[in-house]
Amino acid sequence: MGSTEDNKLILYTNYLCPWAHRAQIVLAELGIPFETVIIDLDKPRTAEYLAINPRGLVPTINYNGKIIPESGIVSQFLADTYPSHLLKTSTEEGGALQRAEINFFIDAYMSKVNSMLYPAIRAEGAEKEEYVTKFVEAISKEVEGLLKNAGPYFGGSDKLTFAEVMTGSFVLRLVSFSKNEKLLPTSLPKALEEKTPNFWKWATAVANAKSVTYIWDEETVSTRTLERFGRK
Ligand SMILES: N[C@@H](CCC(=O)N[C@@H](CS)C(=O)NCC(=O)O)C(=O)O
């Protein structure tokens, strides 16, 4: 365990999926060699893939013959198997506390902020504009304080941490989609920069990190997201 040479890892993924994107980020940060199998989500899953993951979802990994589904579980498993800059082990000094703080941040971002991302995209006109205030309020209340030491990443880290592994693909979408008024209000970045500067500085760093952007195709994801909401 732990030697990059001895282990065989296959990632079943799709580059448009923000959940699969978590696995892509953790693997890039760990620098682990892996084989990629792209699952076409536009077609019914093959019997072969359903035998691997009966839910038919991506991501899934095959690690030395063991199947591990679900992005959060995959990411945690890899971060635990390959101790790194991403996350301290629970037994090393400060490790349990760091893990608790990172987990709370992930929970806050996903449940209080990211939960508004797709409803905001779906909204139109004045209702869409109201999401500027809603994002600012949620970010101020739930995550701005947790990012006061970001430098630029969580907890003052100069490298990505597990907090960015778990939230990065969604933060990237927030930053990227707010450049396109059909997706998110284009006044959002300025409002966030002014009212939640810690968050915006962090979000910009995350959205520009190489391990976050290497599979990112802004144009295709934007177009597909608009199509999903019945817009062109
Ligand atoms: N809870 C899952 C969600 C994964 C998920 O929803 N993946 C989507 C693509 S973004 C998928 O595979 N969809 C296929 C389908 O619903 O048929 C995880 O975190 O891995």
Ligand as a Chemical Component Dictionary entry (heavy atoms), coordinates in Angstrom:
data_LIG
# 
_chem_comp.id                   LIG 
_chem_comp.type                 NON-POLYMER 
_chem_comp.pdbx_formal_charge   0 
_chem_comp.three_letter_code    LIG 
# 
loop_
_chem_comp_atom.comp_id 
_chem_comp_atom.atom_id 
_chem_comp_atom.alt_atom_id 
_chem_comp_atom.type_symbol 
_chem_comp_atom.charge 
_chem_comp_atom.model_Cartn_x 
_chem_comp_atom.model_Cartn_y 
_chem_comp_atom.model_Cartn_z 
_chem_comp_atom.pdbx_ordinal 
LIG N1  N1  N 0 -23.174 11.019 -5.310  1  
LIG C1  C1  C 0 -22.445 10.721 -6.516  2  
LIG C2  C2  C 0 -22.974 11.577 -7.646  3  
LIG C3  C3  C 0 -22.342 11.213 -8.967  4  
LIG C4  C4  C 0 -23.192 11.658 -10.133 5  
LIG O1  O1  O 0 -24.320 12.148 -9.971  6  
LIG N2  N2  N 0 -22.656 11.487 -11.354 7  
LIG C5  C5  C 0 -23.447 11.783 -12.512 8  
LIG C6  C6  C 0 -22.726 12.622 -13.539 9  
LIG S1  S1  S 0 -22.330 14.214 -12.913 10 
LIG C7  C7  C 0 -23.779 10.485 -13.223 11 
LIG O2  O2  O 0 -22.987 9.569  -13.237 12 
LIG N3  N3  N 0 -24.946 10.438 -13.830 13 
LIG C8  C8  C 0 -25.347 9.336  -14.613 14 
LIG C9  C9  C 0 -26.827 9.093  -14.566 15 
LIG O3  O3  O 0 -27.488 9.701  -13.728 16 
LIG O4  O4  O 0 -27.282 8.288  -15.337 17 
LIG C10 C10 C 0 -20.959 10.973 -6.296  18 
LIG O5  O5  O 0 -20.645 11.849 -5.464  19 
LIG O6  O6  O 0 -20.127 10.291 -6.895  20 
# 
loop_
_chem_comp_bond.comp_id 
_chem_comp_bond.atom_id_1 
_chem_comp_bond.atom_id_2 
_chem_comp_bond.value_order 
_chem_comp_bond.pdbx_ordinal 
LIG N1  C1  SING 1  
LIG C1  C2  SING 2  
LIG C1  C10 SING 3  
LIG C2  C3  SING 4  
LIG C3  C4  SING 5  
LIG C4  O1  DOUB 6  
LIG C4  N2  SING 7  
LIG N2  C5  SING 8  
LIG C5  C6  SING 9  
LIG C5  C7  SING 10 
LIG C6  S1  SING 11 
LIG C7  O2  DOUB 12 
LIG C7  N3  SING 13 
LIG N3  C8  SING 14 
LIG C8  C9  SING 15 
LIG C9  O3  DOUB 16 
LIG C9  O4  SING 17 
LIG C10 O5  DOUB 18 
LIG C10 O6  SING 19 
# 
